[in-house]
């Protein structure tokens, strides 16, 4: 799975679990306590450079969903 797919899946899962309010919270505050499999986290860090950048990309994806 690509980093982009992992990010999209994370936002989709948040939306399914908590609805649009959860996605809005991620868009505003970041992914918080999201938990990722080790392989997924390694893919994200490899793609985005650092854990912070990977988490920021998740926040940006949530912002894109909210703005649609």
VMD Tcl script that draws the C-alpha trace (Angstrom):
set ca {
  {0.00 0.00 0.00}
  {1.30 3.47 -0.83}
  {1.61 6.32 1.65}
  {-1.23 8.15 -0.10}
  {-3.47 5.11 0.27}
  {-2.61 4.83 3.97}
  {-3.46 8.50 4.50}
  {-6.75 8.19 2.61}
  {-7.64 5.02 4.51}
  {-6.93 6.72 7.85}
  {-9.29 9.59 7.04}
  {-11.95 7.22 5.74}
  {-11.72 5.14 8.93}
  {-11.99 8.27 11.08}
  {-15.07 9.33 9.14}
  {-16.66 5.92 9.56}
  {-15.89 5.84 13.28}
  {-16.80 9.41 14.22}
  {-18.43 10.96 11.21}
  {-17.61 14.34 9.76}
  {-17.01 15.75 13.25}
  {-14.06 13.41 13.69}
  {-12.64 14.42 10.32}
  {-13.10 18.09 11.25}
  {-11.25 17.51 14.53}
  {-8.34 15.94 12.65}
  {-8.37 18.84 10.19}
  {-8.14 21.34 13.03}
  {-5.98 19.54 15.60}
  {-4.10 16.85 13.71}
  {-4.42 13.08 13.94}
  {-3.95 12.96 17.71}
  {-3.81 9.40 18.96}
  {-4.31 7.56 15.68}
  {-2.54 4.21 15.74}
  {-0.87 2.73 12.68}
  {0.64 -0.66 11.98}
  {4.44 -0.64 12.03}
  {4.61 -1.32 8.28}
  {2.21 1.53 7.54}
  {4.16 3.91 9.75}
  {7.42 2.93 8.06}
  {5.83 3.60 4.67}
  {4.57 7.00 5.81}
  {7.92 8.06 7.24}
  {9.74 6.84 4.13}
  {7.38 8.82 1.89}
  {7.18 12.04 3.93}
  {10.57 12.09 5.62}
  {9.63 12.36 9.28}
  {6.85 11.24 11.57}
  {5.78 14.86 12.03}
  {5.53 15.38 8.28}
  {3.55 12.16 7.88}
  {1.09 13.22 10.58}
  {0.81 16.65 8.99}
  {-0.08 15.01 5.67}
  {-2.92 13.18 7.43}
  {-4.13 16.52 8.79}
  {-3.94 18.07 5.32}
  {-5.98 15.21 3.86}
  {-8.63 15.78 6.53}
  {-8.65 19.47 5.62}
  {-9.22 18.57 1.96}
  {-12.15 16.34 2.94}
  {-13.71 19.05 5.09}
  {-13.37 21.68 2.37}
  {-15.12 19.52 -0.25}
}
mol new
graphics top color blue
foreach p $ca { graphics top sphere $p radius 0.5 }
foreach p [lrange $ca 0 end-1] q [lrange $ca 1 end] { graphics top cylinder $p $q radius 0.2 }
display resetview
